């Protein structure tokens, strides 16, 4: 099952709390309500993963809005899989994950991100952390620029 981790649901909720805060401090905007419902059910049933393909429509849209603000790939342009390593020293992905990245769903990508973050051994988290920080700043700037575009 391609799943969305509960911490990603939390991050999406926090994204919407900033993007569309409650007008009166009590009432939840519909995006927050949709994500909060998914989160509550995950907590109630003690589940860490929500199936990305069965999320209610409003929750899926709200999640995708947050997901668009995250860096797509953990790549820091130091790929040791091209040198024969089974797991990239730069980003932490396996050779197969690097090859299939463009075909993976948002849930599959977030699962890889979750794993490599938990492991924390790839160079993106230590030796070359500044490259990852630059990528985050560029992704944030791009996401902000998109929200400012008139439709």
Secondary structure as UniProt FT lines:
FT   STRAND          3..5
FT   HELIX           6..19
FT   HELIX           30..44
FT   TURN            45..46
FT   STRAND          49..51
FT   TURN            52..53
FT   HELIX           57..67
FT   TURN            68..69
FT   HELIX           81..83
FT   TURN            89..91
FT   HELIX           95..100
FT   HELIX           101..103
FT   HELIX           106..119
FT   HELIX           123..125
FT   TURN            126..128
FT   HELIX           129..148
//
